[in-house]
Amino acid sequence: MLDTNCLSEPKIISITNQKGGVGKTTTTVNLAAALAEKKYSVLVIDLDPQGSASTGLGIDMDARSFTTYDLLIDNIDLNDIILKTNFINISIIPATVDLSSADIDLISNERRSFLLHDALRQHKMKNFNFDYILIDCPPSLNLLTINAMIASHSVLIPLQSEFFALEGLSQLMLTIREVRQIGNPDLRIAGIVLTMYDARNNLSLQVEEDARNNLGDLVFKTCIPRNVRVSESPSFAMPVLSYDTTSKGANAYRELAVELIEQN
């Protein structure tokens, strides 16, 4: 494991895919837990109006006085908006359905695509000493997702192991290219992770073969298995690493975290 002291500033990673139901929030929450387990300090930014990452990390709706909407629209103080979770080394900026109107509310702002970038680079952020910031993006390529990509060092893409899985990637790749042109030339792809993978299923094997043939080293070695414990854990408001720490799903996210750490 890398010494956390060598991370001079937090690594900001957007977890994104414009297609819903691919394991995006599940990956955000459990990757955060796996990094935290290795003693890294992690901030999760819930940028999805559904607020599933907030719920998955045990943040009740009553506790969401300030959210990512306030961070973008009203420039709320970080001390008021960053919440500690019940899980060691994990903090969160939560979300509510209010975020669904952000596209409309931001349209007149000249820096509308850079608001999250600016918020995460204000001087006060250094006081929190985060090693990683994981942004759970909405399942669309809207202004919120553009904000996330412009704010990020890299993009991690969950890819469900199903028919036509690769077809939606082309538009996402075009968006990443556009973001490089309009404001973040150094944005890179951290990797593509196959989710809901079943090694006994020929379709999963075919999707993996196609992904590795077409995308090569961009595809993480780790595949996240279709695992009942991973599916159950959100209903208990906890990552699978806490819900069933020895499960195949928990161990897969630990392996994914190691791959991600080794990129630094």
PyMOL commands that set and color helices and strands:
alter all, ss='L'
color gray80, all
select helices_A, chain A and resi 4-6+24-37+52-56+61-63+68-73+78-81+97-106+115-120+123-128+143-151+169-182+202-218+228-236+240-243+248-261
alter helices_A, ss='H'
color red, helices_A
select strands_A, chain A and resi 11-15+42-46+83-84+90-93+132-136+154-160+188-197+219-225
alter strands_A, ss='S'
color yellow, strands_A
deselect
rebuild
show_as cartoon
